[in-house]
């Protein structure tokens, strides 16, 4: 009997289990994360039962949670914080940017501040304007602060170990639609596509990974599966071979590792669910336009969600957010 594929939320839960088991000085803080509820998206299910001293369910105060986590880190501990919804991380912005991130270097010597702030993010769940945003861009470029995004290609245990090892606070964005989707294993995506991991990004391809591709899409974790659906149609219906790159770390930018896969590309597309303006994708495009100026046929194309709030009505939300069809349209129109 074939084992059921591991879901992304199960992989995340296992990663948190492993981290808490390995380090008695690691604490997990958040609202309603204790059993039997186990968090709004069940990522923390079973953790308070297994590690009652380390798992702390908190009052509703995002700023307070982030501040306590940074204080624990300054005292030599480590902390992982769950924001119930990523939208609410704005309430903790001061503690993350002006306290945790600055504390790494503002005391005249480097001070480790091992804090990870988890942010369930994005739309496509019908939650409306205040629970569906993708706010990654607001944390890009903050000195001392790393930004990561969960993907179905990257094992969360490795990602969390890497984040806690840096000594810097990290924000980990987790697209909510990914929680119920499966992890990709053993280099296999489906009957058409394969993948491998190179540096901090996944490479998804139909042919050999080192075979040049004229079109390359770079997509963050939450949009990766939509990019895959677009790639399938582009290959089977439009006869366009497209390569996909999915990074784990968004900031500091990890573009250098992607360059070998981009050197012979004619067109590059960067996809993210956030609205346009001051985004991670714009930063990536700026670097790639400089590095690949002599080989690209046109500037890097950015694919974003529509401007404005995310609608609650399903048909309007679908129209507003990045989709497989909008990615396919961008590539076909290039």
VOLOBA-44313 format. One record per residue (C-alpha): x, y, z negated. Coordinates in steps of 0.1 Angstrom, whole numbers, always signed. Each point is the difference from the previous one (the first is absolute). Example, Ala and Ser with C-alpha at 12.3 -4.5 7.8 and 13.67 -1.06 7.14 Angstrom:
! VOLOBA-44313
<site><xx>+123</xx><yy>-45</yy><zz>-78</zz></site>
<site><xx>+14</xx><yy>+34</yy><zz>+7</zz></site>
This chain:
! VOLOBA-44313
<site><xx>+0</xx><yy>+0</yy><zz>+0</zz></site>
<site><xx>+14</xx><yy>+34</yy><zz>+10</zz></site>
<site><xx>+5</xx><yy>+24</yy><zz>-29</zz></site>
<site><xx>-20</xx><yy>+32</yy><zz>+1</zz></site>
<site><xx>+21</xx><yy>+30</yy><zz>+11</zz></site>
<site><xx>+11</xx><yy>+22</yy><zz>-29</zz></site>
<site><xx>-19</xx><yy>+33</yy><zz>-1</zz></site>
<site><xx>+19</xx><yy>+32</yy><zz>-4</zz></site>
<site><xx>-16</xx><yy>+7</yy><zz>-34</zz></site>
<site><xx>+10</xx><yy>-34</yy><zz>-12</zz></site>
<site><xx>+36</xx><yy>+7</yy><zz>+11</zz></site>
<site><xx>-1</xx><yy>+33</yy><zz>-19</zz></site>
<site><xx>-14</xx><yy>-16</yy><zz>-31</zz></site>
<site><xx>+27</xx><yy>-27</yy><zz>+1</zz></site>
<site><xx>+26</xx><yy>+27</yy><zz>+4</zz></site>
<site><xx>-12</xx><yy>+18</yy><zz>-31</zz></site>
<site><xx>-1</xx><yy>-33</yy><zz>-19</zz></site>
<site><xx>+36</xx><yy>-6</yy><zz>+10</zz></site>
<site><xx>+12</xx><yy>+35</yy><zz>-9</zz></site>
<site><xx>-16</xx><yy>-1</yy><zz>-35</zz></site>
<site><xx>+12</xx><yy>-35</yy><zz>-7</zz></site>
<site><xx>+36</xx><yy>+9</yy><zz>+10</zz></site>
<site><xx>+2</xx><yy>+33</yy><zz>-21</zz></site>
<site><xx>-15</xx><yy>+3</yy><zz>-35</zz></site>
<site><xx>+8</xx><yy>+38</yy><zz>+2</zz></site>
<site><xx>-23</xx><yy>+4</yy><zz>+30</zz></site>
<site><xx>-34</xx><yy>+14</yy><zz>-7</zz></site>
<site><xx>-31</xx><yy>+2</yy><zz>+22</zz></site>
<site><xx>-24</xx><yy>+29</yy><zz>-6</zz></site>
<site><xx>-34</xx><yy>+9</yy><zz>+15</zz></site>
<site><xx>-37</xx><yy>+4</yy><zz>-4</zz></site>
<site><xx>-21</xx><yy>-31</yy><zz>-3</zz></site>
<site><xx>+30</xx><yy>-23</yy><zz>+9</zz></site>
<site><xx>-6</xx><yy>-24</yy><zz>-29</zz></site>
<site><xx>-19</xx><yy>-33</yy><zz>+2</zz></site>
<site><xx>-27</xx><yy>-8</yy><zz>+7</zz></site>
<site><xx>-3</xx><yy>+29</yy><zz>+25</zz></site>
<site><xx>+36</xx><yy>-2</yy><zz>+13</zz></site>
<site><xx>+0</xx><yy>+33</yy><zz>+18</zz></site>
<site><xx>-24</xx><yy>+15</yy><zz>+26</zz></site>
<site><xx>+16</xx><yy>-22</yy><zz>+27</zz></site>
<site><xx>+9</xx><yy>-29</yy><zz>-23</zz></site>
<site><xx>+38</xx><yy>+4</yy><zz>+6</zz></site>
<site><xx>+6</xx><yy>-2</yy><zz>-38</zz></site>
<site><xx>-23</xx><yy>-30</yy><zz>-6</zz></site>
<site><xx>+15</xx><yy>-23</yy><zz>-27</zz></site>
<site><xx>+29</xx><yy>+23</yy><zz>-9</zz></site>
<site><xx>-13</xx><yy>+13</yy><zz>-33</zz></site>
<site><xx>-8</xx><yy>-36</yy><zz>-11</zz></site>
<site><xx>+35</xx><yy>-11</yy><zz>+9</zz></site>
<site><xx>+19</xx><yy>+31</yy><zz>-12</zz></site>
<site><xx>-22</xx><yy>+17</yy><zz>-27</zz></site>
<site><xx>+28</xx><yy>+21</yy><zz>-14</zz></site>
<site><xx>+12</xx><yy>+13</yy><zz>+34</zz></site>
<site><xx>-34</xx><yy>+7</yy><zz>+17</zz></site>
<site><xx>-16</xx><yy>+32</yy><zz>-13</zz></site>
<site><xx>-35</xx><yy>+10</yy><zz>+11</zz></site>
<site><xx>-3</xx><yy>+38</yy><zz>-4</zz></site>
<site><xx>-25</xx><yy>+28</yy><zz>-3</zz></site>
<site><xx>-10</xx><yy>+19</yy><zz>+32</zz></site>
<site><xx>+29</xx><yy>+24</yy><zz>+3</zz></site>
<site><xx>+22</xx><yy>-5</yy><zz>+30</zz></site>
<site><xx>+24</xx><yy>+28</yy><zz>-11</zz></site>
<site><xx>+2</xx><yy>-16</yy><zz>-34</zz></site>
<site><xx>+7</xx><yy>-35</yy><zz>+14</zz></site>
<site><xx>+28</xx><yy>+13</yy><zz>+23</zz></site>
<site><xx>+15</xx><yy>+21</yy><zz>-28</zz></site>
<site><xx>+1</xx><yy>-30</yy><zz>-24</zz></site>
<site><xx>+15</xx><yy>-22</yy><zz>+27</zz></site>
<site><xx>+28</xx><yy>+26</yy><zz>+6</zz></site>
<site><xx>+6</xx><yy>+3</yy><zz>-37</zz></site>
<site><xx>+3</xx><yy>-38</yy><zz>-3</zz></site>
<site><xx>+25</xx><yy>+1</yy><zz>+28</zz></site>
<site><xx>+21</xx><yy>+27</yy><zz>-16</zz></site>
<site><xx>+1</xx><yy>-21</yy><zz>-32</zz></site>
<site><xx>+16</xx><yy>-28</yy><zz>+20</zz></site>
<site><xx>-31</xx><yy>-20</yy><zz>+9</zz></site>
<site><xx>-17</xx><yy>-5</yy><zz>+33</zz></site>
<site><xx>-36</xx><yy>+7</yy><zz>+10</zz></site>
<site><xx>-25</xx><yy>-8</yy><zz>+28</zz></site>
<site><xx>-31</xx><yy>+22</yy><zz>+1</zz></site>
<site><xx>-32</xx><yy>-8</yy><zz>+19</zz></site>
<site><xx>-20</xx><yy>+29</yy><zz>+12</zz></site>
<site><xx>-36</xx><yy>-14</yy><zz>+3</zz></site>
<site><xx>-2</xx><yy>+18</yy><zz>+34</zz></site>
<site><xx>+29</xx><yy>+17</yy><zz>+17</zz></site>
<site><xx>-21</xx><yy>+32</yy><zz>+4</zz></site>
<site><xx>+4</xx><yy>+5</yy><zz>-38</zz></site>
<site><xx>+38</xx><yy>+1</yy><zz>+2</zz></site>
<site><xx>-4</xx><yy>+38</yy><zz>+7</zz></site>
<site><xx>-9</xx><yy>+3</yy><zz>-37</zz></site>
<site><xx>+34</xx><yy>-15</yy><zz>-8</zz></site>
<site><xx>+19</xx><yy>+20</yy><zz>+25</zz></site>
<site><xx>+16</xx><yy>+23</yy><zz>-26</zz></site>
<site><xx>+13</xx><yy>-29</yy><zz>-21</zz></site>
<site><xx>+13</xx><yy>-19</yy><zz>+30</zz></site>
<site><xx>+16</xx><yy>+29</yy><zz>+19</zz></site>
<site><xx>+10</xx><yy>+24</yy><zz>-28</zz></site>
<site><xx>+8</xx><yy>-25</yy><zz>-27</zz></site>
<site><xx>+9</xx><yy>-35</yy><zz>+12</zz></site>
<site><xx>+17</xx><yy>+9</yy><zz>+33</zz></site>
<site><xx>+20</xx><yy>+30</yy><zz>-14</zz></site>
<site><xx>+11</xx><yy>-19</yy><zz>-31</zz></site>
<site><xx>+22</xx><yy>-22</yy><zz>+21</zz></site>
<site><xx>+25</xx><yy>+28</yy><zz>+6</zz></site>
<site><xx>-8</xx><yy>+31</yy><zz>-20</zz></site>
<site><xx>+18</xx><yy>-9</yy><zz>-32</zz></site>
<site><xx>+35</xx><yy>+3</yy><zz>+14</zz></site>
<site><xx>+4</xx><yy>-37</yy><zz>+6</zz></site>
<site><xx>-20</xx><yy>-26</yy><zz>+18</zz></site>
<site><xx>-27</xx><yy>-14</yy><zz>-23</zz></site>
<site><xx>-20</xx><yy>-31</yy><zz>+11</zz></site>
<site><xx>-37</xx><yy>+5</yy><zz>+1</zz></site>
<site><xx>-14</xx><yy>-34</yy><zz>+10</zz></site>
<site><xx>-37</xx><yy>+7</yy><zz>+6</zz></site>
<site><xx>-22</xx><yy>-13</yy><zz>+28</zz></site>
<site><xx>-33</xx><yy>+17</yy><zz>+6</zz></site>
<site><xx>-24</xx><yy>-23</yy><zz>+20</zz></site>
<site><xx>-26</xx><yy>+17</yy><zz>+21</zz></site>
<site><xx>-29</xx><yy>-19</yy><zz>+16</zz></site>
<site><xx>-5</xx><yy>+22</yy><zz>+31</zz></site>
<site><xx>-18</xx><yy>+5</yy><zz>+33</zz></site>
<site><xx>-36</xx><yy>-3</yy><zz>+13</zz></site>
<site><xx>-20</xx><yy>-26</yy><zz>+19</zz></site>
<site><xx>-19</xx><yy>-10</yy><zz>-32</zz></site>
<site><xx>-28</xx><yy>+26</yy><zz>+2</zz></site>
<site><xx>+12</xx><yy>+17</yy><zz>-32</zz></site>
<site><xx>-3</xx><yy>+36</yy><zz>+14</zz></site>
<site><xx>+21</xx><yy>+31</yy><zz>-2</zz></site>
<site><xx>+14</xx><yy>-3</yy><zz>-36</zz></site>
<site><xx>+10</xx><yy>-37</yy><zz>+1</zz></site>
<site><xx>+13</xx><yy>-6</yy><zz>+35</zz></site>
<site><xx>+29</xx><yy>+23</yy><zz>+6</zz></site>
<site><xx>+35</xx><yy>-8</yy><zz>+11</zz></site>
<site><xx>+22</xx><yy>+24</yy><zz>-19</zz></site>
<site><xx>+35</xx><yy>-13</yy><zz>+8</zz></site>
<site><xx>+11</xx><yy>+32</yy><zz>+16</zz></site>
<site><xx>-3</xx><yy>+20</yy><zz>-32</zz></site>
<site><xx>+29</xx><yy>-20</yy><zz>-15</zz></site>
<site><xx>+23</xx><yy>-1</yy><zz>+30</zz></site>
<site><xx>+32</xx><yy>+20</yy><zz>-5</zz></site>
<site><xx>-1</xx><yy>+4</yy><zz>-38</zz></site>
<site><xx>+36</xx><yy>-3</yy><zz>-13</zz></site>
<site><xx>+4</xx><yy>-30</yy><zz>-23</zz></site>
<site><xx>-33</xx><yy>-17</yy><zz>+10</zz></site>
<site><xx>-3</xx><yy>-30</yy><zz>+23</zz></site>
<site><xx>-31</xx><yy>-9</yy><zz>+19</zz></site>
<site><xx>-9</xx><yy>-35</yy><zz>+11</zz></site>
<site><xx>-31</xx><yy>-16</yy><zz>+17</zz></site>
<site><xx>-13</xx><yy>-35</yy><zz>-4</zz></site>
<site><xx>-2</xx><yy>-21</yy><zz>+31</zz></site>
<site><xx>-10</xx><yy>-36</yy><zz>+8</zz></site>
<site><xx>+35</xx><yy>-7</yy><zz>+12</zz></site>
<site><xx>+20</xx><yy>+10</yy><zz>-31</zz></site>
<site><xx>-1</xx><yy>-22</yy><zz>-31</zz></site>
<site><xx>-11</xx><yy>+22</yy><zz>-29</zz></site>
<site><xx>+24</xx><yy>-17</yy><zz>-25</zz></site>
<site><xx>+30</xx><yy>+11</yy><zz>+21</zz></site>
<site><xx>-14</xx><yy>+35</yy><zz>+4</zz></site>
<site><xx>-7</xx><yy>+5</yy><zz>-37</zz></site>
<site><xx>+34</xx><yy>-13</yy><zz>-9</zz></site>
<site><xx>+16</xx><yy>+24</yy><zz>+24</zz></site>
<site><xx>-20</xx><yy>+30</yy><zz>-12</zz></site>
<site><xx>+8</xx><yy>-7</yy><zz>-37</zz></site>
<site><xx>+37</xx><yy>-5</yy><zz>+8</zz></site>
<site><xx>+4</xx><yy>+35</yy><zz>+16</zz></site>
<site><xx>-2</xx><yy>+18</yy><zz>-33</zz></site>
<site><xx>-23</xx><yy>+26</yy><zz>+16</zz></site>
<site><xx>-38</xx><yy>+3</yy><zz>-3</zz></site>
<site><xx>-19</xx><yy>-15</yy><zz>+29</zz></site>
<site><xx>-35</xx><yy>+4</yy><zz>+13</zz></site>
<site><xx>-14</xx><yy>-32</yy><zz>+16</zz></site>
<site><xx>-29</xx><yy>+6</yy><zz>+23</zz></site>
<site><xx>-23</xx><yy>-31</yy><zz>+5</zz></site>
<site><xx>-26</xx><yy>+2</yy><zz>+28</zz></site>
<site><xx>-32</xx><yy>-14</yy><zz>-16</zz></site>
<site><xx>-11</xx><yy>-19</yy><zz>+32</zz></site>
<site><xx>+32</xx><yy>-20</yy><zz>-3</zz></site>
<site><xx>-9</xx><yy>-16</yy><zz>-34</zz></site>
<site><xx>-23</xx><yy>-25</yy><zz>+16</zz></site>
<site><xx>+21</xx><yy>-7</yy><zz>+30</zz></site>
<site><xx>+27</xx><yy>-27</yy><zz>+3</zz></site>
<site><xx>+37</xx><yy>+2</yy><zz>-4</zz></site>
<site><xx>+20</xx><yy>-10</yy><zz>+31</zz></site>
<site><xx>+25</xx><yy>-28</yy><zz>-7</zz></site>
<site><xx>+28</xx><yy>-20</yy><zz>+17</zz></site>
<site><xx>+3</xx><yy>+25</yy><zz>+28</zz></site>
<site><xx>-34</xx><yy>-7</yy><zz>+15</zz></site>
<site><xx>-28</xx><yy>+26</yy><zz>+5</zz></site>
<site><xx>-23</xx><yy>-20</yy><zz>+23</zz></site>
<site><xx>+0</xx><yy>-19</yy><zz>+32</zz></site>
<site><xx>+16</xx><yy>+29</yy><zz>+19</zz></site>
<site><xx>+22</xx><yy>+20</yy><zz>-24</zz></site>
<site><xx>+29</xx><yy>-9</yy><zz>-22</zz></site>
<site><xx>+19</xx><yy>+22</yy><zz>-25</zz></site>
<site><xx>+33</xx><yy>+3</yy><zz>-18</zz></site>
<site><xx>+14</xx><yy>+24</yy><zz>-27</zz></site>
<site><xx>+28</xx><yy>+23</yy><zz>+9</zz></site>
<site><xx>+14</xx><yy>+25</yy><zz>-25</zz></site>
<site><xx>-32</xx><yy>+13</yy><zz>-18</zz></site>
<site><xx>-24</xx><yy>-4</yy><zz>+29</zz></site>
<site><xx>-18</xx><yy>-29</yy><zz>+17</zz></site>
<site><xx>+3</xx><yy>-5</yy><zz>+37</zz></site>
<site><xx>-30</xx><yy>-15</yy><zz>+18</zz></site>
<site><xx>+4</xx><yy>-13</yy><zz>+35</zz></site>
<site><xx>-14</xx><yy>-23</yy><zz>+27</zz></site>
<site><xx>+33</xx><yy>-8</yy><zz>+16</zz></site>
<site><xx>+35</xx><yy>-3</yy><zz>-16</zz></site>
<site><xx>+6</xx><yy>+27</yy><zz>-26</zz></site>
<site><xx>+31</xx><yy>+14</yy><zz>+18</zz></site>
<site><xx>-17</xx><yy>+2</yy><zz>+34</zz></site>
<site><xx>-5</xx><yy>+37</yy><zz>+8</zz></site>
<site><xx>-35</xx><yy>+13</yy><zz>-2</zz></site>
<site><xx>-11</xx><yy>+31</yy><zz>+20</zz></site>
<site><xx>-26</xx><yy>+9</yy><zz>-26</zz></site>
<site><xx>+6</xx><yy>+0</yy><zz>-37</zz></site>
<site><xx>-26</xx><yy>+7</yy><zz>-27</zz></site>
<site><xx>+11</xx><yy>+9</yy><zz>-36</zz></site>
<site><xx>-29</xx><yy>-5</yy><zz>-24</zz></site>
<site><xx>-2</xx><yy>+2</yy><zz>-38</zz></site>
<site><xx>-13</xx><yy>-31</yy><zz>-19</zz></site>
<site><xx>-37</xx><yy>+9</yy><zz>+0</zz></site>
<site><xx>-1</xx><yy>+7</yy><zz>+37</zz></site>
<site><xx>+21</xx><yy>-30</yy><zz>+10</zz></site>
<site><xx>-29</xx><yy>-24</yy><zz>+6</zz></site>
<site><xx>-18</xx><yy>+26</yy><zz>+21</zz></site>
<site><xx>+32</xx><yy>+4</yy><zz>+20</zz></site>
<site><xx>+2</xx><yy>-38</yy><zz>+4</zz></site>
<site><xx>-35</xx><yy>-1</yy><zz>+14</zz></site>
<site><xx>+9</xx><yy>+28</yy><zz>+24</zz></site>
<site><xx>+32</xx><yy>-18</yy><zz>+11</zz></site>
<site><xx>-20</xx><yy>-32</yy><zz>+7</zz></site>
<site><xx>-24</xx><yy>+19</yy><zz>+24</zz></site>
<site><xx>+29</xx><yy>+19</yy><zz>+15</zz></site>
<site><xx>+18</xx><yy>-32</yy><zz>+8</zz></site>
<site><xx>-29</xx><yy>-22</yy><zz>+11</zz></site>
<site><xx>-22</xx><yy>+26</yy><zz>+17</zz></site>
<site><xx>+24</xx><yy>+28</yy><zz>+11</zz></site>
<site><xx>+31</xx><yy>-21</yy><zz>+5</zz></site>
<site><xx>+21</xx><yy>+23</yy><zz>-22</zz></site>
<site><xx>+26</xx><yy>-15</yy><zz>-23</zz></site>
<site><xx>+1</xx><yy>+20</yy><zz>-32</zz></site>
<site><xx>+24</xx><yy>-5</yy><zz>-30</zz></site>
<site><xx>-12</xx><yy>+9</yy><zz>-35</zz></site>
<site><xx>+21</xx><yy>+12</yy><zz>-29</zz></site>
<site><xx>-14</xx><yy>+1</yy><zz>-35</zz></site>
<site><xx>+21</xx><yy>+17</yy><zz>-27</zz></site>
<site><xx>-2</xx><yy>-8</yy><zz>-37</zz></site>
<site><xx>+17</xx><yy>+32</yy><zz>-12</zz></site>
<site><xx>-13</xx><yy>+33</yy><zz>+14</zz></site>
<site><xx>+23</xx><yy>+24</yy><zz>-19</zz></site>
<site><xx>+30</xx><yy>+4</yy><zz>-1</zz></site>
<site><xx>-5</xx><yy>-6</yy><zz>+38</zz></site>
<site><xx>+14</xx><yy>-33</yy><zz>+11</zz></site>
<site><xx>+1</xx><yy>+8</yy><zz>+37</zz></site>
<site><xx>+36</xx><yy>-11</yy><zz>+7</zz></site>
<site><xx>-9</xx><yy>-37</yy><zz>-3</zz></site>
<site><xx>-27</xx><yy>+4</yy><zz>+26</zz></site>
<site><xx>+23</xx><yy>+17</yy><zz>+26</zz></site>
<site><xx>+12</xx><yy>-33</yy><zz>+16</zz></site>
<site><xx>-36</xx><yy>-10</yy><zz>+8</zz></site>
<site><xx>-6</xx><yy>+35</yy><zz>+15</zz></site>
<site><xx>+31</xx><yy>+6</yy><zz>+21</zz></site>
<site><xx>-15</xx><yy>-13</yy><zz>+32</zz></site>
<site><xx>-36</xx><yy>+11</yy><zz>-6</zz></site>
<site><xx>-17</xx><yy>+24</yy><zz>+24</zz></site>
<site><xx>-28</xx><yy>+10</yy><zz>-23</zz></site>
<site><xx>-3</xx><yy>-1</yy><zz>-38</zz></site>
<site><xx>-32</xx><yy>+5</yy><zz>-20</zz></site>
<site><xx>-3</xx><yy>+6</yy><zz>-38</zz></site>
<site><xx>-33</xx><yy>-10</yy><zz>-16</zz></site>
<site><xx>-12</xx><yy>+10</yy><zz>-35</zz></site>
<site><xx>-35</xx><yy>+4</yy><zz>-15</zz></site>
<site><xx>+6</xx><yy>+34</yy><zz>-15</zz></site>
<site><xx>-12</xx><yy>+32</yy><zz>+17</zz></site>
<site><xx>+26</xx><yy>+19</yy><zz>+21</zz></site>
<site><xx>+23</xx><yy>+26</yy><zz>-14</zz></site>
<site><xx>+32</xx><yy>-4</yy><zz>-21</zz></site>
<site><xx>-1</xx><yy>-38</yy><zz>+1</zz></site>
<site><xx>+24</xx><yy>-29</yy><zz>-3</zz></site>
<site><xx>-7</xx><yy>-6</yy><zz>+37</zz></site>
<site><xx>+11</xx><yy>+35</yy><zz>+9</zz></site>
<site><xx>+32</xx><yy>-5</yy><zz>-19</zz></site>
<site><xx>+7</xx><yy>-32</yy><zz>+18</zz></site>
<site><xx>-8</xx><yy>+16</yy><zz>+34</zz></site>
<site><xx>+24</xx><yy>+29</yy><zz>-7</zz></site>
<site><xx>+28</xx><yy>-25</yy><zz>-7</zz></site>
<site><xx>-8</xx><yy>-22</yy><zz>+30</zz></site>
<site><xx>-4</xx><yy>+29</yy><zz>+24</zz></site>
<site><xx>+35</xx><yy>+11</yy><zz>-9</zz></site>
<site><xx>+16</xx><yy>-35</yy><zz>+0</zz></site>
<site><xx>-17</xx><yy>-12</yy><zz>+32</zz></site>
<site><xx>-2</xx><yy>+32</yy><zz>+20</zz></site>
<site><xx>+19</xx><yy>-14</yy><zz>+29</zz></site>
<site><xx>-20</xx><yy>-32</yy><zz>+4</zz></site>
<site><xx>-36</xx><yy>+7</yy><zz>-7</zz></site>
<site><xx>-23</xx><yy>+11</yy><zz>+28</zz></site>
<site><xx>-20</xx><yy>+22</yy><zz>-23</zz></site>
<site><xx>+0</xx><yy>+12</yy><zz>-36</zz></site>
<site><xx>-12</xx><yy>-24</yy><zz>-27</zz></site>
<site><xx>-38</xx><yy>-2</yy><zz>-1</zz></site>
<site><xx>-17</xx><yy>+3</yy><zz>-34</zz></site>
<site><xx>-33</xx><yy>-18</yy><zz>-6</zz></site>
<site><xx>-20</xx><yy>+13</yy><zz>-30</zz></site>
<site><xx>-35</xx><yy>-1</yy><zz>-14</zz></site>
<site><xx>-22</xx><yy>+29</yy><zz>+8</zz></site>
<site><xx>+2</xx><yy>+31</yy><zz>-21</zz></site>
<site><xx>-25</xx><yy>+7</yy><zz>-28</zz></site>
<site><xx>-14</xx><yy>-21</yy><zz>-28</zz></site>
<site><xx>-5</xx><yy>-38</yy><zz>+4</zz></site>
<site><xx>-38</xx><yy>-5</yy><zz>+6</zz></site>
<site><xx>-19</xx><yy>-25</yy><zz>-22</zz></site>
<site><xx>-23</xx><yy>-11</yy><zz>+29</zz></site>
<site><xx>+16</xx><yy>-31</yy><zz>+15</zz></site>
<site><xx>-4</xx><yy>+10</yy><zz>+36</zz></site>
<site><xx>+14</xx><yy>+35</yy><zz>-6</zz></site>
<site><xx>+29</xx><yy>-14</yy><zz>-21</zz></site>
<site><xx>+8</xx><yy>-24</yy><zz>+28</zz></site>
<site><xx>+1</xx><yy>+28</yy><zz>+25</zz></site>
<site><xx>+22</xx><yy>+22</yy><zz>-23</zz></site>
<site><xx>+28</xx><yy>-25</yy><zz>-9</zz></site>
<site><xx>+27</xx><yy>-15</yy><zz>+21</zz></site>
<site><xx>-12</xx><yy>-31</yy><zz>+17</zz></site>
<site><xx>+14</xx><yy>-27</yy><zz>+23</zz></site>
<site><xx>-18</xx><yy>+16</yy><zz>+29</zz></site>
<site><xx>+15</xx><yy>+35</yy><zz>-8</zz></site>
<site><xx>+35</xx><yy>-16</yy><zz>+0</zz></site>
<site><xx>-7</xx><yy>-19</yy><zz>+32</zz></site>
<site><xx>-13</xx><yy>+32</yy><zz>+16</zz></site>
<site><xx>+32</xx><yy>+19</yy><zz>-10</zz></site>
<site><xx>+23</xx><yy>-26</yy><zz>+15</zz></site>
<site><xx>-20</xx><yy>-5</yy><zz>+32</zz></site>
<site><xx>-2</xx><yy>+38</yy><zz>+5</zz></site>
<site><xx>+38</xx><yy>+4</yy><zz>-3</zz></site>
